[in-house]
Amino acid sequence: MKTYVFSFIAIILLLSGCKAKDPLVQQAKQAEEKMWHDKAVQALNDREFVLEADRITFKYGRFTYVNANTNFISVHGDHATIQMAFNSPYAGPNGIGGVTVDGMVSNIKVNTDKKGNITYSMFVQGAAVSAEVRIWIPNGSNRCNAEVNSTFNSGRISFSGNMYSEEDSNVYKGRAL
């Protein structure tokens, strides 16, 4: 009788999808996440990074999921690009349904807390942009958040996505203002 009960419980657990996680798979996943984190930190230090956003949050908490290839914040040396493009039937100023602004980077500050989380802040100034940008990257991941605060008005937009080096990124830049 005990063997029947044990067999019955084992079958139910197998059918319900309850199983122990493979430690080798977890170790491989952690190693890959650490590799992407290290590459993101190096890209920040080299000032050659791209934050590919898959979600944009607006001033009052409304958000939308977006295409990471056309929604990004990038820095190359002292030059920055901030682009938003939505799935819209209208071309928008950048030709791909949104806005692209370029500017020069200044006032870069990098802080790492005790847990290894990184805060990267900079000021971006250009013909169509004047904004403070803050980027947060948690330790061990390249997943990050950025907040763009416009100094022209009280506009605030948040980007959520993954940080990559320029060489690992795959974005399409529209026409800048």
HELIX and SHEET records of a PDB file:
HELIX    1   1 LYS A    2  LEU A   15  1                                  14    
HELIX    2   2 PRO A   23  ASP A   46  1                                  24    
HELIX    3   3 GLU A  166  ASP A  168  5                                   3    
SHEET    1   A 9 PHE A  63  TYR A  65  0                                        
SHEET    2   A 9 GLU A  48  THR A  57 -1                                        
SHEET    3   A 9 PHE A  72  HIS A  76 -1                                        
SHEET    4   A 9 HIS A  79  ALA A  85 -1                                        
SHEET    5   A 9 GLY A  98  THR A 112 -1                                        
SHEET    6   A 9 ILE A 118  GLN A 125 -1                                        
SHEET    7   A 9 SER A 130  ILE A 137 -1                                        
SHEET    8   A 9 ARG A 143  SER A 150 -1                                        
SHEET    9   A 9 ARG A 156  SER A 165 -1                                        
END                                                                             
